[in-house]
Amino acid sequence: MDVETLRDAFLDAQLSGDRRQSIRVMDEGLGCGISVKDLHLGVIQDAQYQVGRLWERNEITVAREHVASAIAQLALAHLYPHLPRNAANGWRVLLACPTGEQHELPARLASDFMEMAGFDVAFTGADTPESAVLEGLRETDAHVLALSITVTHHWPALERTVHGVKAALPAVRLVVGGRAVREREQSLAELGVLCSAERADVLVERLVAELGEGGRS
């Protein structure tokens, strides 16, 4: 069974609200030797993109979109014990969605990819106020703050968080991922963000390249 077939079966499970079928699709993929990374990106993420497009065209209801997103979260949780992990690299990351950003699935994907790369990750979830981000950074003593933004409407909240972190904790490196990045790459560079990318795997690759092996504190 190939990735495209699995993606279509998973999308059917999402749209029909069949939680058990979604898990069967994940298990079939693992049983066929499909990598966890391919299941993340080629099955769950690609299916979720299709769900988003259906919602944007008013071909599915908000309720159906929420059910589909919850199933995607369930599938990621099911795959979590199977993540292949590199040796710990010593870097601690706090991952958050800024105020108002409710789409936490892309951030959860990024969290898993960071763990696979050896990062120690704390994930705050959706709609995290700037004050909570600062608290989280202090409590975890994180070296890196990763912010996930899907909708450009939340750009002002992201900017406020970046400026707040830079003022309060200037040693923290900042990275940004999510679909909204494609429209804001120049602005992110001007904000002093270390690196950014729309896709979780690309963001982690760039972060690893920027951090290298030294500089941990």
Steps between C-alpha positions, in 0.01 A plus 500: 500500500643839401480837672238639261264209562544539874436873476174447313387238752590730787313791342193278463528413869524868589200603294287213628610556859631144528762510776563127495561499126749784535704289743478197272646711219794598721559138600479384138761758407735394776444136408591571139825665602390858434716731712346706778619814323315401182188422701526842663553697180363291215193366678389712796624841387399458136155372599458793739592742221220349294260538791597867519439550131158335525409730787623809311272404208206446737483135400509387863365661816701646785388206713631253242831685483533483879427128502761445227759704691433308820557175310830633369603578860402147601713352221803704605457384859480141377827539310682676784641182661642403160703817444859419401715724718854620452721525807419800719677808362482708819271772361173580678208640298173658605243470221186716503221647291463876559186661638196422286666224294276197548659274237732292713540198268792655305670582830449143622660374179795732558527379858528140384762586236703689758490201735611273216797731445607476865350816647341511846158654423230656718178572306249750638228444238266748334432865588788563739517858636834681500513491882459121498773466238740695719403291803556183301841612378611575855357179646658276236819705460452457125767606255252534212144630461318355201176671399243351264273723292247373249283809444659837417225671702702403809818669378471796746482255792808319373686830465410600855625167632826526308564853623408405856736204504783699346460767767466266797717204397740617227704178504204291380512412130173538309369291211162506324313234304157453342309578184499877556880504476494490121350851494722648770855370453652845447315641799623212717858566395456866595367390840827320563356149489776240474322298232152426367324252273148396412566126538593345832778282359663791316478723809679240712768446236567874491501525878754219532720666238482837679569367849774255415660311787614783723351786696285313748473656843 
